[in-house]
Structure formats: structure tokens, C-alpha cells
Amino acid sequence: MKQESQGQGVYIALTDSLKLMIDHYRKTMSNDQFERFMHQVYDAICFYKEQFSKIPQGYQRAFNVHRFVDQLIEENQREQAEDWADVKCRQGCSACCHKTVIATDDEADLLVEYCREEGIEIDVEHLKRQANFKGSPDEWFNQGREKARCVFLKDNKCSVYKHRPVACRKFFVVSDPEQCDGPAGREILALIKLNVETAAAGAMDIDHKRVGDLPDQLLKRLGVRLGEV
């Protein structure tokens, strides 16, 4: 899945939610307002990228990025409680655990290390089937729950919840939960916060080559090639 977007003459990483926000504001703002907004986005991503780059790459960087993003979310929940009142996500929800997820190499390192420490088995064959999938995100979601489910979803719960990727940590749905379990293409409304999205983009922007779909990232960290049996 493409994650890079050109702006200010350079390529910067954008989360999917940030792309949606930019597309919305492009249609609803004046040219001057939109230009100021894009400068704000660009400056924020560069700031977070610089801060996160100071942390040595690997699982420690992912751990610190996760902790920082969680703090931003908690601050938003305290300061903008009305925005969060309609969030429908609850323990046991797992529709989003059947969608494609973007992760950094650092996050994959953290997940692999955690699974080794906790004795959590990673189904490599499941990852390989997912890594070989060639369809669109909608086709991914519609291929069937067992094929689409995250490798870490066990008994309808996330087995790596405290170390789940940023893409999972920041996804909050405010529309009817039944929409989430429906076929791809149904309208799902998510709560998007600019500071959270730019922080996530800053972590991704450190090195675009070290960002990709979770199955590919995990296989790479596990040292498994798709052609291996």
C-alpha cells in the first residue's frame, strides 16, 4: 500500500487517516487556508520525525513511539471528551483486526521480541498467505474472516495488545459497530486527531523503506522468505 505523498517538493509519509483529512480540507478550505494547514502538517511531521530519530532504531524506538502516541490520545480524551463520547470501540471488537495494517520495522522487531519472551507462537504460514495476497484493501476484507484475520488475533482477542502497532492504537470508530462487520465499502466513521496522525506519520517518515504491511514486516524480521516451505 502506498504511503508516501508529495508535498513541499519532497516525499513525506502520511497515514491513511491523514490522507483522508487532507482530502477533506482540500475540498472545504480556501486555497490560503489549505496551504497554511499543509504547512502545519508538514512542520509537525518533521518535528516528530526528528524527535523519534533520536531513539536508536529497533524495538525500543517502537516502544517509545507507542507510549508517546498513547499519551497524546489520553490528553485528547481528557481535553476533548465530547469528541470521544461516541466512540464505539470496546473490548471484544475485532472487525478492524481483519483489515490491512501498516507497521514499521521497529514495530515488527517489538512484536517478534515480545512473542519470543511470552512464548506466543507466530503462524508463519498464515503470514505467508497474507503476504502473497495481491488484491485491494477492500478485496482483502472481503476474502473471508479467517484468511483476513491478524495473525495475533486469538479467541477474538489481540494477543499482543500492549505492543500493537500505532495503526491499531489510534483507530477509533464512532459509527454503528454493525458497519464494521459488514462488507468492505460500507461507510465507517472514525475519529481522527491531527496531532496523533502527524506523530504516527513522523515515525513512518524516518525511513520509508522500513514501513510496510504487517505480514511482510513480520516475515522480514523473522528471516522468512516467501518461497520457503
C-alpha positions as CSV (number, residue, x, y, z in Angstrom):
1,M,0.0,0.0,0.0
2,K,1.4,3.4,-1.0
3,Q,2.1,5.6,2.0
4,E,4.1,8.4,0.5
5,S,2.6,11.7,-0.6
6,Q,4.5,14.6,-2.3
7,G,4.4,18.0,-0.6
8,Q,6.8,20.9,-0.3
9,G,8.9,19.4,-3.0
10,V,9.7,16.3,-1.1
11,Y,8.1,13.0,-0.2
12,I,6.7,12.6,3.3
13,A,4.9,9.6,4.8
14,L,1.2,10.0,5.5
15,T,-1.1,7.7,7.4
16,D,-4.3,6.8,5.6
17,S,-6.4,8.8,8.1
18,L,-4.2,11.9,7.5
19,K,-4.7,11.5,3.7
20,L,-8.5,11.5,4.3
21,M,-8.2,14.6,6.5
22,I,-6.1,16.4,3.8
23,D,-8.6,15.4,1.0
24,H,-11.5,16.7,3.1
25,Y,-9.8,20.1,3.9
26,R,-8.7,20.4,0.3
27,K,-12.3,20.5,-0.7
28,T,-13.6,22.6,2.2
29,M,-10.9,25.2,2.8
30,S,-9.9,28.2,0.7
31,N,-6.5,27.9,-1.0
32,D,-4.8,30.1,1.6
33,Q,-6.3,28.1,4.5
34,F,-5.4,24.8,2.9
35,E,-1.8,26.0,2.3
36,R,-1.4,27.0,6.0
37,F,-2.9,23.7,7.0
38,M,-0.4,21.8,4.9
39,H,2.5,23.8,6.3
40,Q,1.2,22.9,9.8
41,V,1.1,19.2,8.8
42,Y,4.5,19.2,7.2
43,D,6.1,21.0,10.2
44,A,4.5,18.6,12.7
45,I,5.6,15.5,10.8
46,C,9.2,16.9,10.5
47,F,9.2,17.7,14.3
48,Y,8.1,14.2,15.3
49,K,10.4,12.6,12.8
50,E,13.4,14.5,14.3
51,Q,12.4,13.6,17.9
52,F,11.8,9.9,17.1
53,S,15.0,9.7,15.1
54,K,17.0,10.4,18.3
55,I,15.9,7.0,19.6
56,P,18.1,4.1,18.3
57,Q,16.1,2.0,15.8
58,G,14.6,-1.2,16.9
59,Y,12.0,-2.3,19.4
60,Q,13.0,0.5,21.9
61,R,12.0,3.1,19.3
62,A,8.7,1.4,18.7
63,F,8.0,1.1,22.5
64,N,8.7,4.9,22.9
65,V,6.6,5.9,19.9
66,H,3.7,3.8,21.2
67,R,4.0,5.3,24.7
68,F,4.0,8.8,23.2
69,V,1.0,8.2,20.9
70,D,-0.9,6.7,23.9
71,Q,-0.2,9.9,25.9
72,L,-1.5,12.1,23.0
73,I,-4.6,10.0,22.9
74,E,-5.1,10.2,26.6
75,E,-4.7,14.0,26.5
76,N,-7.2,14.3,23.7
77,Q,-9.7,12.2,25.7
78,R,-9.3,14.5,28.7
79,E,-9.4,17.8,26.9
80,Q,-11.9,16.9,24.2
81,A,-14.2,14.5,26.0
82,E,-17.2,15.3,23.9
83,D,-15.4,14.1,20.7
84,W,-14.7,10.7,22.4
85,A,-18.2,10.2,23.8
86,D,-19.4,8.5,20.7
87,V,-16.5,6.1,20.3
88,K,-18.0,2.6,19.8
89,C,-14.8,0.5,20.2
90,R,-15.0,-1.9,23.1
91,Q,-13.1,-5.0,24.3
92,G,-14.0,-7.9,22.1
93,C,-14.5,-5.9,18.9
94,S,-12.4,-7.4,16.2
95,A,-13.6,-6.2,12.8
96,C,-10.6,-3.9,12.5
97,C,-8.4,-6.9,13.2
98,H,-9.4,-8.2,9.7
99,K,-8.1,-5.2,7.8
100,T,-4.7,-4.4,6.4
101,V,-2.3,-2.9,8.9
102,I,0.8,-0.8,8.2
103,A,3.8,-1.2,10.6
104,T,7.4,-0.1,10.8
105,D,10.4,-2.4,11.1
106,D,10.7,-1.2,14.7
107,E,7.2,-2.3,15.5
108,A,7.8,-5.7,13.9
109,D,11.0,-6.0,16.0
110,L,9.0,-5.2,19.1
111,L,6.3,-7.8,18.3
112,V,8.7,-10.5,17.5
113,E,10.7,-9.9,20.6
114,Y,7.6,-9.8,22.8
115,C,6.3,-13.1,21.3
116,R,9.6,-14.7,22.0
117,E,9.6,-13.6,25.6
118,E,5.9,-14.6,26.2
119,G,6.0,-17.8,24.2
120,I,3.4,-16.6,21.7
121,E,3.5,-18.6,18.5
122,I,3.5,-16.7,15.2
123,D,1.8,-18.7,12.4
124,V,4.3,-18.2,9.7
125,E,2.2,-20.0,7.1
126,H,-0.7,-17.6,7.8
127,L,1.7,-14.7,7.3
128,K,3.0,-16.1,4.1
129,R,-0.5,-16.5,2.6
130,Q,-1.3,-12.9,3.6
131,A,1.9,-11.6,2.2
132,N,1.2,-13.2,-1.1
133,F,-2.3,-11.6,-1.4
134,K,-2.4,-9.3,-4.4
135,G,-5.8,-7.7,-4.2
136,S,-7.0,-4.3,-3.0
137,P,-7.8,-3.4,0.7
138,D,-11.5,-4.0,0.0
139,E,-10.8,-7.4,-1.5
140,W,-8.6,-8.2,1.5
141,F,-11.5,-7.5,3.9
142,N,-14.0,-9.5,1.7
143,Q,-11.8,-12.6,1.3
144,G,-13.2,-14.2,4.5
145,R,-12.5,-13.6,8.2
146,E,-10.1,-16.5,8.7
147,K,-7.9,-15.5,5.8
148,A,-8.0,-11.8,6.6
149,R,-7.6,-12.0,10.4
150,C,-4.5,-10.6,12.0
151,V,-2.0,-13.4,13.0
152,F,-2.2,-12.1,16.6
153,L,-6.0,-12.3,16.9
154,K,-6.6,-15.4,19.1
155,D,-10.0,-16.2,20.6
156,N,-11.3,-12.9,19.3
157,K,-8.7,-11.0,21.4
158,C,-5.4,-9.3,20.5
159,S,-2.7,-11.5,22.0
160,V,-0.1,-8.6,21.7
161,Y,-2.5,-5.8,22.7
162,K,0.0,-3.7,24.7
163,H,2.5,-3.8,21.8
164,R,0.1,-3.5,18.9
165,P,1.2,-1.2,16.1
166,V,0.3,2.6,16.1
167,A,-2.1,1.9,13.2
168,C,-4.2,-0.2,15.7
169,R,-3.7,2.1,18.7
170,K,-5.1,5.2,17.0
171,F,-8.1,3.7,15.2
172,F,-11.4,4.6,16.9
173,V,-14.9,4.2,15.3
174,V,-17.8,6.5,16.0
175,S,-20.3,4.9,13.5
176,D,-22.6,2.0,14.2
177,P,-20.5,-1.1,15.1
178,E,-22.5,-3.2,12.7
179,Q,-21.0,-1.2,9.9
180,C,-17.6,-2.5,10.9
181,D,-18.5,-6.1,10.4
182,G,-20.2,-5.5,7.1
183,P,-18.6,-5.9,3.6
184,A,-15.9,-3.5,2.6
185,G,-17.1,-0.3,1.1
186,R,-19.7,0.4,3.8
187,E,-19.2,3.8,5.3
188,I,-17.3,3.7,8.6
189,L,-16.7,6.9,10.5
190,A,-13.5,7.1,12.5
191,L,-12.3,9.7,15.0
192,I,-9.2,11.4,13.6
193,K,-6.9,13.6,15.6
194,L,-4.3,15.7,13.8
195,N,-1.6,15.5,16.5
196,V,-1.9,11.7,16.7
197,E,-1.8,11.3,12.9
198,T,1.2,13.6,12.4
199,A,3.1,11.8,15.2
200,A,2.4,8.4,13.6
201,A,3.4,9.8,10.2
202,G,6.6,11.2,11.8
203,A,7.6,7.7,12.9
204,M,6.9,6.3,9.5
205,D,8.8,9.1,7.7
206,I,12.2,8.2,9.4
207,D,12.8,5.7,6.6
208,H,10.1,4.9,4.0
209,K,11.9,1.7,3.2
210,R,11.3,0.4,6.7
211,V,7.5,0.6,6.5
212,G,5.1,-1.9,5.0
213,D,2.2,-4.3,5.5
214,L,2.4,-6.1,8.8
215,P,2.7,-9.7,7.4
216,D,5.6,-8.6,5.2
217,Q,7.3,-6.8,8.1
218,L,7.0,-9.7,10.4
219,L,8.3,-12.2,7.9
220,K,11.3,-10.0,7.2
221,R,12.1,-9.7,11.0
222,L,11.7,-13.5,11.3
223,G,14.1,-14.1,8.5
224,V,11.5,-16.0,6.4
225,R,11.3,-15.7,2.6
226,L,8.0,-16.2,0.8
227,G,9.5,-19.1,-1.3
228,E,10.5,-21.1,1.8
229,V,8.4,-24.1,2.8
